[in-house]
Amino acid sequence: MRRIYLDHAATTPTHPEVVKAMLPFFVDAFGNPSSIHSYGQEARGAVEEARIKVAELIGARSEEIIFTSGGTEADNYALKGAAFANEHKGNHIITTPIEHHAVLEVCKFLERSGFKITCLPVDKYGLVDPDDVKRVITDRTVLISVMHANNEVGTIEPVEEIGRIAREAGVYFHSDAVQTVGHIRVNVDELKVDLLSISGHKFYGPKGVGALYVRKGTKLVSLMHGGEHEKRRRAGTENVPGIVGLGKAAELAGQEIGKEAERLARLRDHLVGGLVEKIDHIRFNGHPTRRLPNNVNVSVDFVEGESMLLNLDLEGICASTGSACSSASLEPSHVLLALGLAPEQAHGSLRFTFGRENTEADAVRVLEVLPGIVARLRAMSPLLKTPR
Ligand SMILES: *Cc1c(COP(=O)(O)O)cnc(C)c1O
């Protein structure tokens, strides 16, 4: 059976050219970038070349890029690093209820360490109102963290406006841009961020590698102490193959970013149009226009997301009910609840996220299969009192 992968927000297949670029650094070019000899210099050169490529993709300078073990570490570093470096100024942090767990759980940790967290409201599309940010800033505020685009519903936040407000108030501003970097245009100066998180495996790079953008002059406390790697900002021998892969993924993404986004938006629109036509009692989650080009998040009344997912999987279609990170828990998505969905609506949601291997045939296949699955599940649904 042909398998159709529609879960690119969870992870993406590593681009063949990325794999090709990485391979030598496992084999012949295995040197430690801190070594003085030629093996070391070869590895050092590759790491610094990758740093330039990542910086270029987001309009940064290469010395503002710190390599990490992924998006989670970048988020941890940004939040803990900025919080602990600014304890003398205050202990107040502003964030949103729809952040990734890599931000929310860090906020809970910081709360236990004496920080005060304000979680801003979001509207029914998941949008933060910049005026709310302005309203809750105090002279004790040390950090604002608002994601660039949401990984579950695809809503793109008004990061630029929030950045302007943060800058006027002299407060550090972090954005988790894991879902946007490599997919839509991201420029750190336009967004007015001081800190920005990147993950390789969300844009056809390898897993276990990412980066934190740190604007020049931004004070952070290190998470990892040890050797003098990454200019003493992140100790540990560099993940050279991973970093090279991240650099290659950044280079490739930069080449096709606008074109590919348009193509994915057409696939998305095809799927959305077809679902509206073929299944009744559905609603789409996230903002109708301010959204990622590849994301469809749909609530289907009277059925369970997990049941739809398993049935789709039997047909070779791999989608998700929301965040891959919470697929093991039975809790409804914290994002959908924050948007105001009832728990049973949140439970009946599916997320399709398109990527570079998908074609229109994949959207067509979903439209062939899903209506039948929904009809069968509804026929036996205890949530549906009237037989249909
Ligand atoms: C995937 C993801 C992360 C975590 O990145 P990892 O590299 O998997 O640790 C953080 N934030 C968002 C929005 C994500 O989608």
The ligand as an SDF file (V2000), in Angstrom:
LIG
                    3D

 15 15  0  0  0  0  0  0  0  0999 V2000
    8.6730   20.4540   17.3570 C   0  0  0  0  0  0  0  0  0  0  0  0
    8.5570   21.7400   18.0990 C   0  0  0  0  0  0  0  0  0  0  0  0
    9.4240   22.0510   19.1610 C   0  0  0  0  0  0  0  0  0  0  0  0
   10.4620   21.0730   19.6580 C   0  0  0  0  0  0  0  0  0  0  0  0
   11.5390   20.9160   18.7820 O   0  0  0  0  0  0  0  0  0  0  0  0
   12.4560   19.6000   18.9000 P   0  0  0  0  0  0  0  0  0  0  0  0
   13.5790   19.8660   17.9480 O   0  0  0  0  0  0  0  0  0  0  0  0
   11.6060   18.4430   18.5030 O   0  0  0  0  0  0  0  0  0  0  0  0
   12.9240   19.5280   20.3160 O   0  0  0  0  0  0  0  0  0  0  0  0
    9.2830   23.2640   19.7830 C   0  0  0  0  0  0  0  0  0  0  0  0
    8.3400   24.1440   19.3910 N   0  0  0  0  0  0  0  0  0  0  0  0
    7.5050   23.8980   18.3700 C   0  0  0  0  0  0  0  0  0  0  0  0
    6.5020   24.9300   17.9730 C   0  0  0  0  0  0  0  0  0  0  0  0
    7.5720   22.6870   17.7040 C   0  0  0  0  0  0  0  0  0  0  0  0
    6.7120   22.4380   16.7020 O   0  0  0  0  0  0  0  0  0  0  0  0
  1  2  1  0
  2  3  1  0
  2 14  2  0
  3  4  1  0
  3 10  2  0
  4  5  1  0
  5  6  1  0
  6  7  2  0
  6  8  1  0
  6  9  1  0
 10 11  1  0
 11 12  2  0
 12 13  1  0
 12 14  1  0
 14 15  1  0
M  END
$$$$
